[in-house]
Every structure is written in C-alpha cells, then in structure tokens.
C-alpha cells in the first residue's frame, strides 16, 4: 500500500475508535458526586419517638422514648438524601409544650439556619400540638431555608408504623432546593402542608393531618411534587422575628357551647391574660348571655378574638356580632389554637386592636 494512503487509513481508524475509547474510560472512571445538603434534625419527642408494649399497640404506647440518634440510625436511606445529624432539644409528649419551649425551639432553629452549611432543619414533634409549633415557626423564623415539622400517628414499634417514612420524606423535603421560600412545612402521610394551614383533624388514623385549602405538594419515593404556594405572609415576609422574642404573653381559649358557664371568662380576668380567643359555635357566635362578659373583658384591656370551633370555613367580621362596635378581632380562617399562637406573637409588638385585625387578615 502507498505509504501516504496507509497513514490516512490509520488516522481515519483512530478517529472512529476515539469515541468508544472515551466512553470506556468514562465508564471506568469513578462518578463525581456533589456534596449532599446538610440537614439537622431537632428532636422534641412525641409518638414518632414512642414505643408500645407490642407490635399491636398502635394507639396505646409511651411517647418520647427513643432518642434522635436511634431514629436516624433506623433509616440508613437518609444518607442517600442528605448529610444528617441530630440534636435532642426536648423529650416530651407534645401536649406538654409550653410557650417557653416554643421560644427555645424557635431560637435554636433560627441559629442553625444562619449557618451557611445548613440547608434545612427538620423538627420531630408529637402530633397533639404539632400544628401550633409549625405555625409559630412560620411566623418568627426569618429565613427562606426550609423548616419541616414531622410526627407520626403510630410508634415505631407498631405494625405499619408511619414514623420512618414520614421522617424520610421530611428530610427529602428539607434537602430539596425547591422547598426554599415555602415557609415552615409539615410533612405527614406523603403530603406537604403549609404550617400555617395544617391541622390535626382526626386521631388514630395515619391520615390525621389536613388543610382545608389543600396540601402544597407531595413527597413520593424520594421526590417532591409541588402544586401551590402559600399566599399568606410568613418567614422572610413576616414582621416578627424570634431574635426579638424572649417571652410570649398569655392568651386563653374559651370554648363555646350551649348552656356554657361564664366562670371561664372570670378566670381569664383573674389570670391577667392579654387576650382571649372565643372558640364560638358556627361563625364564632357568642351566646346572648355571654356578650356582656366578653365586653367587660375588652373594656378591662383584654383583647377579644372571635374564632370558631368548626373545623373549616372562616369568620365573617360584623356577622353574628358587631365587632366594630365592641372593638373585637376576628380570627379569619384560623382555628382557636392557631389564633392563640398568632395573638401571642402579635401582642409582642402591638396592643392596638386594629393592628391585631390587620395581622389576622395578613397571616
């Protein structure tokens, strides 16, 4: 063969084989992986850390038994999602949460989120007051990084326990960059809810939590799916800041019912509470024989907030009662326990009833 022609033939063959050689080299080379986001789990106790006497005990058990390190060790798949570490903040059943514990937890969450290395925080929590804590954090944490509150309806020792998957999904959501700016979230039963909207609507069942306006999204098999955003003010758009709050004022809830006693209102007066949430029937209705008691509280400087014991819907101002005339506040769509949280936070900045009403409309 002509030397020139042979040289061209070899060069052509080499050029044809080069892509295959590169593919082979790439296949043999170790894949470069970006560092996983860092997520901190703050444990406070609750059913998710509970234990029953046997696998059949799904509703009777002792809460707040399992430490956070064991919770994390029980889900090795978390390492595929994020760099996870845990802190045991409290070890209590959530009905024992106090205002002081809310403030302490909020300050620790805020401190962690100021660390550039931390991508998000997960809070494990008992379900009884989970919705209050989630709403509180959504009001006072001034960060766009995700805060995810999670619990379970069954202890880890029960058959079909839900805590393991709930916690895994919570870390998935906290590690997801698309969770930034969504506010404080609650992840339960594969659903992603706004901490502002969500409520415990039934006990016993794993589908206990829901929002009357619907979930924000879903967490399924390690992926998040988003469908809507929260319209109300929260986190970075909030006027409240946990760094400026050291103590929350006392707010009482009085539950409305037929033939109710007015002694509860007298107890509010004696307690020195700054506000009372009237959990009224229907549209936050007040019995005719209880109107003067509430008006007396207001004239004595106690804020009166009309909410409803009905799970869904919202309070219409100046319907049922002349709120403008009595200088009362309506809770909008917030249930009594969430109205209590917002009132306590708002009262750290203002005691003006018109300002309080603006806050209830906006948050």
Buried (B, 14 or more C-beta within 10 A) or exposed (E): EEEEEEEEEEEEEEEEEEEEEEEEEEEEEEEEEEEBBBBBBBBBBBBBBBBBEEEEBBEEBBBBBBBBBEBBEEBEEBEEBBBBEBEBBBBBBBEBBEBEBBBEBBBBBBEBBEEEEBBBBBBBBBBBBBBBBBBBBBBBBBBBBBBBBBBBBBBBBBEEBBBBBBBBBBBBBBBBEEBBBBBBBBBBBBBBBBBBBBBBBEEEEBBBBBBBBEBBBBBEEEEBEBEEEBEBBBBEEBBBBBBEBEEBBBBBBBEBEEEBEBEBBEEBBEEEBBBBBBBBBEBBBBBEEBEEBBBBBBEEEBBBBBBBBBEEEBBEBEBBBEBEEBBBBBBBBBBBBBBBBBBBBBBBBEEEBEEBBBBBEEB
